[in-house]
Amino acid sequence: MVGTDAAEVERRLKSGGLVCPCGDVLGPWGFARPRTVRGAGLLRPRRVRCPGCRVTHVLLSIACLLRRADAVEVIGAGLRAKAAGAGHRPIAARLDRPVSTVRGWLRAFGRNAETTRSILVGLLVELDPLHGPLRPAGSAFADAVEAIGTAAAAARRRLGVVGAVSPWQLVSAVTGGRLLASGLGSAVANTN
């Protein structure tokens, strides 16, 4: 997962600032196929290669989630609406997305809600050890959405520079783009 500024990502790549999970420095290796992400536009992700393990990777912007055609902000708006009590049909109509797509987001997030909440509460404790416990929001789903917002606010307070990163981009980065992927907990544990 990388930032949303392609020029900055390219600068970091060429200066040796991007590292493979194996620990070696990544190098340029062309580009992945162009793709349109609704809410983010046309993207042409950078492909990189590790000289150590010889594995290639595609650098995904934190504005996206793995295997999703919508930007994380669009998906996040749907998740916030569900946490506030809206159903999948009104959310789909409001976001101008197919009902089946929105239902898929909500089901996937529902499966990952407790893991997401745990990951974000852990981040919150690292960023603001004196914050105290989060108040229950009424469901595991709503608790997870609340944890995302609270952790993002703590990151803004602690780091200052995070103002350009939305709560949904933060959770995309923290989960490695796997917010809606099955096996979120084990996937995130393997990337840390």
Stockholm file with secondary structure:
# STOCKHOLM 1.0

chainA/1-192         MVGTDAAEVERRLKSGGLVCPCGDVLGPWGFARPRTVRGAGLLRPRRVRCPGCRVTHVLLSIACLLRRADAVEVIGAGLRAKAAGAGHRPIAARLDRPVSTVRGWLRAFGRNAETTRSILVGLLVELDPLHGPLRPAGSAFADAVEAIGTAAAAARRRLGVVGAVSPWQLVSAVTGGRLLASGLGSAVANTN
#=GR chainA/1-192 SS CBCSCHHHHHHHHHTTCCBCTTSCBCEEEEECCCEEEBTTEEECCEEEECTTTCCEEECCBTTCCTTCSBCHHHHHHHHHHHHTTCCHHHHHHHHTCCHHHHHHHHHHHHHHHHHHHHHHHHHHHHHCTTSCCCCCCSSHHHHHHHHHHHHHHHHHHHHSGGGGSCHHHHHHHHTTTCTTSTTHHHHHHHHC
#=GC SS_cons         CBCSCHHHHHHHHHTTCCBCTTSCBCEEEEECCCEEEBTTEEECCEEEECTTTCCEEECCBTTCCTTCSBCHHHHHHHHHHHHTTCCHHHHHHHHTCCHHHHHHHHHHHHHHHHHHHHHHHHHHHHHCTTSCCCCCCSSHHHHHHHHHHHHHHHHHHHHSGGGGSCHHHHHHHHTTTCTTSTTHHHHHHHHC
//
